[in-house]
Amino acid sequence: MELAFDSRPLRSFCEDQSIAAKELSPAVAETLKHRLADLHAARSVNDLLVGRPRVSVVAGVECFMIDLCEGYLIVLQANHPRNPTTEDGGLNWAMVSRLKVIRIGRDDD
């Protein structure tokens, strides 16, 4: 899958494990590295098995969430120019191949 980032600081966080380790913890940074590698290797979110992947609604927008560790998670949104939809108009996550990382934080943030 192709990944984009909601902000430059978030991109730096995901691309530089030392920054993530300082801001989060070494364990969370290591898990983040593995989850991002899983995302890059997957064809769709249906290929993801680790991290309790799930769809949830955040601020009225359908998002995809993956657990990291220590209560942290990564929140993503579909990022196609025209997101694929099902016949009933919902987001077709099985066809999503472009995601945007919108947040990394604790589940209770």
Secondary structure, DSSP 8 states (H G I E B T S, - for coil): -EEEESSHHHHHHHH-HHHHHHHS-HHHHHHHHHHHHHHHH-SSGGG--SS--EEEEETTEEEEEEE-STTEEEEEEE--SS--B-TTSSB-GGG--EEEEEEEEETT-
